[in-house]
Every structure is written in C-alpha cells, then in structure tokens.
Amino acid sequence: MKHKSIAFLSLILTAVVLSVCWTFSTEASATEATATASGDELFSGRDLSGSYDEEVSSITLNGTGASSDSDHVSISGSVITIQDAGTYLLTGTLENGSILVDADKEDKIQLVLSGVTVHADTFAAIYVKQADKVFVTLAEGTVNSLTNGGSFQQIDDSTVDAVIFSRDDLTLNGSGTLQIVSPAGHGIVGKDDVVITDGSYEIRAAGHGISAKDSLAIANGSFLIEAGQDGFHAENSDDTTLGNIYIEDGSFSIQVSDDALHANTYLQVDSGSFAIAGSEGLEATYIQINGGTMNIYASDDGINAARKSTVCTPTVEINGGDITIVMGAGDTDGVDSNGDLIINGGTVSVSGNSCFDCDGTAVYNGGTIIINGQQVDSIPVQMMGGRGGMMGGMPGERGGKRN
C-alpha cells in the first residue's frame, strides 16, 4: 500500500475538495476558504529520524566492482543488486556502475551513503526497481556524489531518466551532503511518493531537479538546484487528485529555465527560505502560502495558479510569510490566478508592470501589499474577463483563514 499517497490524498480531498474546490460565487465564500495539509500526516517517524541500525550489511565499492558481507547482495561486475529488506551501509567509489534495488513488494530497504561516489555512464546511479519503500540516508559528516555520463540506456520496461530513479516510495534523510549531476536527464525521480526530511542537496540537471508522480513532501533540508526544466515537480497524468507538493521548512536556492516549484494539483508552503530565479516561481492549480521568506525573480509569472487539475478552482491563497517578487520586462504578472486570489496575511511586495492578475474573485482580508515600493490598501488587480476587482478590506480586517 502507498500509505503516504493515501494519507496525502485523503488530507487534500478533505481539506481542499470539501472546503475550496468549487467556484467561488461571492466574496464571503472566498474568505471562508482554507486548505491545509499537515506534516504529521506526511512524515513517519522513520522518515524523520535519519538514523540506522548498528547491525548493518556492508557494501564496499572498489572502483570497478564491490564486495559485501550480505547474502542478499548480488554483484555482477559493476552492478550491485540488493534483493532483500534490511539496512545497507555503502562506502567507496564505483567508476561506471549502478546500485539496484530489486526486492519483494513488502520490503523496506535503507541505503546509507557514507562517503560514496557512483558514476553511471549510461544509466541511473541508484535504481529502485521494486520494494515497498526505500530510504536513502546521508550519513552525518559525509559528502556523497552520484552522476550520469550523459545518456540513459534502458534495461527493462521502465523509462529510467534520472540519477536516482525509483518506481516505489522513496525517502531521503540524514544530515550528510548529496551531490547529483545529470547532464541528460533529471536529478531525482520517484514514480510514487518522494519524501525529504533533512540533508544538503546540490543538484544540477538538464531536466527537473526533483520530480515525484504522486506527492513530494519536504520537512527540512538545504537545496541548491540548477535545472533545465523545473526545480521541484509533481505530476500524475493518470489521477489529477495527485501531483502535490508540501513544504514544511528548509533552505532553497533554485535557478531554473521553467518553474521553481511546480505541482499539478496542490502546492502548500508552510515555512522556509527561498531564493528563486526562473520563468515562473510557483505554479499549481491551488497554491497556499502560510509562511516563510520568498525572493522570486521571474521572467513570466512569479506565482501562477493555472488549471492543471480539474479537482479544484485555480486559487492563490496567502496567509503569511514575507514574499518579494521582481518581474522581468514584458507580458508578466507578479501574482496570476486563473481563478481566485485570497490574501489573509503576510507581506507581498511586487515590482513590475502587472503586479496582480485575477480571472475570478480577489479578496483582501489582511497583511501588507507593496506595489513598486508603495504600500496599498487593496489588491490592484488586473481583470482578464473575470469577476476580480479591487475588493476586500483594509489590512488587519481578518476573516479569511479558519483556525
């Protein structure tokens, strides 16, 4: 079972579908909207701990091959395959090879990277073919490097196109450092849920930095992402209730050619520090910002709620945080909602020609809005054929956020 997918989906359906996923017809209905996920539902104790058992199976990489003290590890040249549940401590260097996980669907496997360097010329450095869940733990005080050589040759029916590629649930934790270089694909791809709770990540990828199919949940960590597509991406083309991103905390430096944070359905940021440069900063169908510090430079839209999913009305909801958006020249918008726009708190400072664009209802209940250095007492929204306008009260008139 995909426990985190179910928990996240249940949470989103309860909080979003029942509360916000309809077309707002009045200002009052918009001010009552809220949709909040919770880290308690998304992160297990093992996700958060980053610890590992003292009794581990060792895998020592030695250039062109490896050795192991476990009967559950198969070594064929430079391909190391883990076939059973347990904790495996990896050390050393693999010059052109891969770590494969091919176990039973009920098996939980922990890979502890402790000063590991793996380069795969034509494949993933780590490939999870089958397991219930895999934990990649970065050992304290270590720097680990995973790279691809510039192409991906397939070995089964999966289209492997990332340095870390997992067909099942994937958690990254621990306090060490992970460096990823992917000149022809993505950095990390999970075809179920991806959870990150700690660690330092330096990812340079031609595609997405980190991508998940069902959900991407981040509790903490330090991220330096340079990507030719999106920095963080969540999309499930088969189920539009999925494709969600939740960020509880962390430090993010993101420079991308497309979106820094892209979720097809729901994107929630509770806290964190973000330095973003890209075509767009945040994009999803429903975007909720509850806290954190964001500095966004965008050549298109800074924050964009677009209809990527049919589950809910495109909405930008800002309840807190300190958000600074600087727009490039041309047909750009600081905050653009193809549906509704709700500001309940926080500080939103936008510099550009078109600072707010809303096709639906714009509601201002509280917080501070600064336009090109000038504080204003309403949302100066540009209407694009919708119901928007300069609506809402003066700062301090609360009412749009449920307790």
C-alpha positions as CSV (number, residue, x, y, z in Angstrom):
1,M,0.0,0.0,0.0
2,K,1.1,3.5,-0.7
3,H,0.4,4.8,2.8
4,K,1.7,8.3,2.2
5,S,-0.2,8.7,-1.1
6,I,-3.4,7.7,0.7
7,A,-2.7,10.0,3.6
8,F,-1.9,12.9,1.4
9,L,-4.8,12.3,-1.0
10,S,-7.2,11.9,2.0
11,L,-5.9,15.1,3.5
12,I,-6.2,17.0,0.3
13,L,-9.6,15.7,-0.6
14,T,-10.9,16.5,2.9
15,A,-9.3,19.9,3.2
16,V,-9.4,21.0,-0.4
17,V,-12.4,19.4,-2.1
18,L,-14.8,20.0,0.8
19,S,-13.5,23.5,1.5
20,V,-12.2,25.2,-1.5
21,C,-12.6,23.2,-4.7
22,W,-15.6,24.9,-6.1
23,T,-16.0,28.1,-8.0
24,F,-16.4,30.9,-5.5
25,S,-19.6,32.9,-6.3
26,T,-19.4,35.6,-3.6
27,E,-16.7,37.4,-1.6
28,A,-18.0,35.8,1.6
29,S,-17.5,32.2,0.3
30,A,-13.9,33.1,-0.8
31,T,-13.0,34.4,2.6
32,E,-14.1,31.2,4.3
33,A,-11.8,29.1,2.1
34,T,-8.8,27.3,3.6
35,A,-6.9,24.1,2.8
36,T,-4.1,23.0,5.0
37,A,-2.0,19.8,4.9
38,S,-0.1,18.7,7.9
39,G,3.4,17.3,8.3
40,D,2.2,14.9,11.0
41,E,0.2,13.1,8.3
42,L,3.0,13.1,5.7
43,F,6.2,12.2,7.6
44,S,6.6,8.9,9.5
45,G,9.0,8.6,12.5
46,R,11.4,6.7,10.3
47,D,11.3,9.3,7.6
48,L,12.3,12.0,10.1
49,S,14.9,10.1,12.2
50,G,17.7,9.7,9.6
51,S,19.2,7.1,12.0
52,Y,20.1,3.5,11.2
53,D,20.8,0.2,13.0
54,E,24.3,-0.6,14.2
55,E,23.9,-4.0,12.7
56,V,24.1,-3.3,9.0
57,S,25.1,-5.1,5.9
58,S,28.2,-3.5,4.4
59,I,28.8,-2.8,0.7
60,T,32.2,-1.6,-0.2
61,L,32.6,-0.1,-3.7
62,N,36.1,-0.6,-5.1
63,G,36.3,1.2,-8.4
64,T,35.1,-1.3,-11.0
65,G,33.2,-3.6,-8.6
66,A,32.2,-4.2,-5.0
67,S,32.3,-6.6,-2.1
68,S,29.6,-7.3,0.6
69,D,29.1,-9.3,3.7
70,S,25.5,-9.9,2.9
71,D,23.9,-12.9,1.1
72,H,21.2,-10.6,0.0
73,V,23.5,-8.6,-2.2
74,S,24.3,-9.8,-5.8
75,I,27.3,-8.4,-7.5
76,S,27.8,-8.7,-11.3
77,G,30.7,-6.6,-12.4
78,S,29.9,-3.0,-11.6
79,V,26.1,-3.7,-11.0
80,I,25.3,-4.2,-7.3
81,T,21.7,-5.6,-6.7
82,I,20.1,-5.5,-3.3
83,Q,17.4,-8.2,-3.0
84,D,16.0,-8.3,0.5
85,A,14.8,-6.0,3.3
86,G,17.4,-4.5,5.6
87,T,19.9,-1.7,6.1
88,Y,23.0,-1.5,3.8
89,L,26.0,0.8,4.5
90,L,27.7,1.8,1.3
91,T,31.2,3.2,1.1
92,G,33.8,3.8,-1.6
93,T,33.8,4.6,-5.3
94,L,32.1,3.0,-8.3
95,E,33.6,4.3,-11.6
96,N,30.9,3.1,-14.0
97,G,28.1,1.1,-12.4
98,S,24.8,1.2,-10.6
99,I,23.2,0.3,-7.3
100,L,19.9,-1.6,-8.0
101,V,17.1,-2.4,-5.5
102,D,15.0,-5.4,-6.7
103,A,13.3,-6.9,-3.7
104,D,9.8,-8.0,-2.7
105,K,6.9,-5.5,-2.8
106,E,6.7,-5.7,1.0
107,D,10.3,-5.0,1.7
108,K,11.6,-1.8,3.3
109,I,15.3,-1.1,2.4
110,Q,17.6,1.5,3.8
111,L,20.7,2.6,1.8
112,V,23.1,4.5,4.0
113,L,25.5,6.6,1.9
114,S,28.7,7.2,3.8
115,G,31.2,8.9,1.5
116,V,30.0,7.3,-1.7
117,T,30.9,8.2,-5.3
118,V,29.0,6.5,-8.1
119,H,29.2,7.4,-11.7
120,A,27.0,5.6,-14.3
121,D,27.9,6.3,-17.9
122,T,24.5,5.3,-19.4
123,F,22.1,4.6,-16.5
124,A,21.0,5.6,-13.1
125,A,23.4,5.6,-10.2
126,I,20.6,4.3,-8.0
127,Y,17.6,2.5,-9.5
128,V,14.8,1.2,-7.3
129,K,13.1,-1.4,-9.5
130,Q,10.9,-2.9,-6.7
131,A,10.4,-2.5,-3.0
132,D,7.8,-1.3,-0.6
133,K,9.9,1.7,0.3
134,V,13.5,2.8,0.0
135,F,15.3,5.1,2.4
136,V,18.4,6.9,1.1
137,T,20.2,8.1,4.3
138,L,23.1,10.5,4.1
139,A,25.5,9.7,6.9
140,E,26.5,12.6,9.1
141,G,29.6,14.5,8.0
142,T,29.8,12.8,4.6
143,V,29.8,14.1,1.1
144,N,28.3,11.7,-1.5
145,S,28.3,12.1,-5.3
146,L,26.0,10.5,-7.8
147,T,26.4,11.3,-11.6
148,N,25.3,10.2,-15.0
149,G,27.5,10.3,-18.1
150,G,25.1,11.9,-20.5
151,S,22.7,9.1,-21.7
152,F,20.3,6.5,-20.4
153,Q,20.1,3.0,-22.0
154,Q,17.1,1.1,-20.7
155,I,17.3,-2.3,-19.1
156,D,13.6,-3.1,-18.6
157,D,10.2,-1.6,-19.2
158,S,10.8,1.5,-17.1
159,T,12.0,4.7,-18.8
160,V,14.8,5.5,-16.4
161,D,15.9,9.1,-16.9
162,A,17.3,10.2,-13.6
163,V,20.5,9.7,-11.5
164,I,18.2,8.4,-8.7
165,F,15.1,6.7,-10.2
166,S,12.6,4.9,-8.0
167,R,9.4,3.0,-9.1
168,D,8.2,2.9,-5.5
169,D,8.1,5.2,-2.4
170,L,11.4,7.0,-1.8
171,T,12.6,8.9,1.3
172,L,15.8,10.9,1.5
173,N,17.0,11.8,5.0
174,G,20.2,12.1,7.2
175,S,22.4,15.1,7.7
176,G,25.1,14.5,5.1
177,T,25.5,16.0,1.7
178,L,24.4,14.6,-1.7
179,Q,25.7,16.0,-5.0
180,I,23.9,15.0,-8.2
181,V,24.9,15.8,-11.8
182,S,22.6,14.7,-14.6
183,P,23.6,16.2,-17.9
184,A,20.9,14.3,-20.0
185,G,18.0,13.8,-17.6
186,H,16.5,14.6,-14.2
187,G,18.2,14.6,-10.8
188,I,15.8,12.5,-8.7
189,V,12.6,10.9,-9.9
190,G,10.1,9.0,-7.8
191,K,7.1,7.3,-9.5
192,D,5.2,7.2,-6.2
193,D,5.8,9.5,-3.2
194,V,9.0,11.3,-2.6
195,V,9.8,12.4,1.0
196,I,12.8,14.5,2.0
197,T,13.3,15.3,5.7
198,D,16.9,16.5,6.0
199,G,20.3,16.7,4.3
200,S,22.1,19.0,2.0
201,Y,21.4,18.6,-1.8
202,E,23.3,20.1,-4.7
203,I,21.6,19.1,-7.9
204,R,22.5,20.1,-11.5
205,A,20.2,18.5,-14.1
206,A,19.2,19.1,-17.7
207,G,15.6,18.1,-16.8
208,H,13.8,18.5,-13.4
209,G,15.8,18.7,-10.2
210,I,13.5,16.6,-8.2
211,S,10.3,15.0,-9.5
212,A,7.5,12.9,-8.0
213,K,4.5,11.4,-9.5
214,D,2.0,11.3,-6.6
215,S,3.4,13.7,-4.0
216,L,6.6,15.5,-2.9
217,A,6.8,16.3,0.8
218,I,9.7,18.2,2.3
219,A,10.2,18.6,6.1
220,N,13.6,20.3,6.0
221,G,16.9,20.4,4.2
222,S,19.2,22.6,2.2
223,F,18.8,22.6,-1.6
224,L,20.8,24.1,-4.3
225,I,19.1,23.3,-7.6
226,E,20.1,24.3,-11.1
227,A,17.8,22.7,-13.7
228,G,16.9,23.0,-17.4
229,Q,13.2,22.4,-16.5
230,D,11.5,22.6,-13.1
231,G,13.3,22.7,-9.8
232,F,10.7,20.6,-7.9
233,H,8.0,18.9,-9.9
234,A,4.9,16.8,-9.0
235,E,2.6,15.5,-11.7
236,N,0.3,12.4,-12.1
237,S,-1.3,12.5,-15.5
238,D,-3.5,9.5,-14.6
239,D,-5.0,10.9,-11.4
240,T,-5.5,14.6,-11.2
241,T,-6.1,14.5,-7.4
242,L,-2.4,13.7,-7.1
243,G,0.7,15.6,-8.2
244,N,1.0,17.6,-4.9
245,I,3.9,19.4,-3.1
246,Y,4.1,20.2,0.6
247,I,7.0,22.1,2.1
248,E,7.2,22.4,5.9
249,D,10.7,24.1,6.1
250,G,14.1,24.3,4.5
251,S,16.5,26.5,2.6
252,F,16.1,26.6,-1.2
253,S,18.3,28.2,-3.8
254,I,16.7,27.5,-7.2
255,Q,17.8,28.6,-10.6
256,V,15.8,27.0,-13.4
257,S,14.7,27.5,-17.0
258,D,11.0,26.7,-16.2
259,D,9.2,26.6,-12.8
260,A,11.0,26.6,-9.5
261,L,8.1,24.8,-7.8
262,H,5.5,23.1,-10.0
263,A,2.6,20.9,-8.7
264,N,-0.2,19.9,-11.0
265,T,-2.8,20.0,-8.2
266,Y,-1.9,21.4,-4.8
267,L,1.2,23.3,-3.6
268,Q,1.5,24.3,0.1
269,V,4.4,26.1,1.7
270,D,4.3,26.5,5.5
271,S,7.8,27.8,6.1
272,G,11.3,28.0,4.6
273,S,13.7,30.4,2.9
274,F,13.6,30.6,-0.9
275,A,15.8,32.3,-3.4
276,I,14.2,31.7,-6.8
277,A,15.1,32.6,-10.4
278,G,13.2,31.1,-13.3
279,S,10.5,31.5,-15.9
280,E,7.9,31.1,-13.1
281,G,8.4,30.9,-9.3
282,L,5.4,28.8,-8.1
283,E,2.8,27.1,-10.3
284,A,0.0,24.8,-9.3
285,T,-3.8,24.7,-9.5
286,Y,-4.1,25.6,-5.8
287,I,-1.3,27.5,-4.1
288,Q,-1.3,28.1,-0.4
289,I,1.5,30.1,1.3
290,N,1.3,30.1,5.1
291,G,4.8,31.3,6.0
292,G,8.5,31.6,5.0
293,T,10.6,34.1,3.2
294,M,10.5,34.1,-0.6
295,N,12.6,36.1,-3.0
296,I,11.4,35.4,-6.6
297,Y,12.7,36.7,-9.9
298,A,10.6,35.5,-12.8
299,S,10.6,36.2,-16.5
300,D,6.9,35.1,-16.8
301,D,4.7,34.9,-13.6
302,G,6.0,35.0,-10.1
303,I,3.2,33.0,-8.6
304,N,0.7,31.3,-11.0
305,A,-2.5,29.4,-10.2
306,A,-3.4,27.7,-13.5
307,R,-5.8,24.9,-14.2
308,K,-3.5,21.9,-14.2
309,S,-6.2,19.7,-12.4
310,T,-10.0,19.5,-12.5
311,V,-10.1,18.9,-8.8
312,C,-10.4,22.5,-7.7
313,T,-10.6,26.1,-8.8
314,P,-7.3,27.7,-9.6
315,T,-6.5,29.8,-6.4
316,V,-3.7,31.7,-4.8
317,E,-4.1,31.9,-1.0
318,I,-1.6,33.8,1.0
319,N,-1.9,33.5,4.8
320,G,1.5,34.6,5.9
321,G,5.2,34.9,5.0
322,D,7.4,37.6,3.5
323,I,7.2,37.4,-0.3
324,T,9.2,39.6,-2.6
325,I,8.6,39.2,-6.4
326,V,10.6,41.0,-9.1
327,M,9.3,40.6,-12.6
328,G,11.1,40.7,-15.9
329,A,10.1,43.0,-18.6
330,G,7.2,42.2,-21.0
331,D,3.8,40.5,-20.5
332,T,4.5,39.3,-17.0
333,D,2.4,39.1,-13.8
334,G,3.7,39.1,-10.2
335,V,0.7,37.0,-8.9
336,D,-1.5,35.5,-11.5
337,S,-4.6,33.4,-10.7
338,N,-6.7,31.9,-13.4
339,G,-9.4,31.6,-10.7
340,D,-9.4,33.3,-7.3
341,L,-7.0,35.3,-5.2
342,I,-7.1,35.5,-1.4
343,I,-4.7,37.4,0.8
344,N,-5.3,36.9,4.5
345,G,-1.9,37.9,5.9
346,G,1.9,38.2,5.4
347,T,3.7,40.7,3.3
348,V,3.6,40.7,-0.5
349,S,5.9,43.0,-2.3
350,V,5.8,43.0,-6.1
351,S,7.8,45.1,-8.6
352,G,6.8,45.0,-12.2
353,N,4.3,46.3,-14.8
354,S,1.4,44.0,-13.9
355,C,1.6,43.0,-10.3
356,F,-1.7,41.1,-9.8
357,D,-3.9,39.4,-12.4
358,C,-7.0,37.5,-11.4
359,D,-9.7,36.0,-13.5
360,G,-12.1,35.2,-10.6
361,T,-12.7,36.8,-7.2
362,A,-10.0,38.8,-5.4
363,V,-10.3,39.1,-1.6
364,Y,-8.0,41.1,0.7
365,N,-8.6,40.4,4.4
366,G,-5.2,41.3,5.9
367,G,-1.5,41.6,5.6
368,T,0.7,44.1,3.7
369,I,0.7,44.7,0.0
370,I,3.5,46.7,-1.6
371,I,3.4,47.6,-5.3
372,N,6.6,49.0,-6.8
373,G,7.7,50.3,-3.4
374,Q,4.3,51.8,-2.5
375,Q,2.1,50.2,0.2
376,V,-1.5,49.9,-0.9
377,D,-4.8,49.1,1.0
378,S,-6.4,46.9,-1.6
379,I,-5.4,44.4,-4.3
380,P,-4.8,46.4,-7.5
381,V,-5.8,43.5,-9.7
382,Q,-5.9,43.5,-13.5
383,M,-9.1,41.8,-14.6
384,M,-8.9,39.4,-17.5
385,G,-12.6,38.8,-18.2
386,G,-13.4,37.5,-14.7
387,R,-15.1,38.9,-11.5
388,G,-12.0,40.4,-10.0
389,G,-11.5,43.9,-8.8
390,M,-10.2,46.0,-6.0
391,M,-12.0,44.1,-3.3
392,G,-11.5,43.4,0.4
393,G,-10.9,45.5,3.5
394,M,-8.0,47.4,4.9
395,P,-5.1,45.5,6.4
396,G,-6.0,44.0,9.8
397,E,-9.6,43.1,8.8
398,R,-9.2,39.3,9.3
399,G,-11.7,36.7,8.4
400,G,-10.5,34.5,5.5
401,K,-8.5,32.0,7.5
402,R,-10.0,29.3,9.7
403,N,-8.4,28.4,13.0
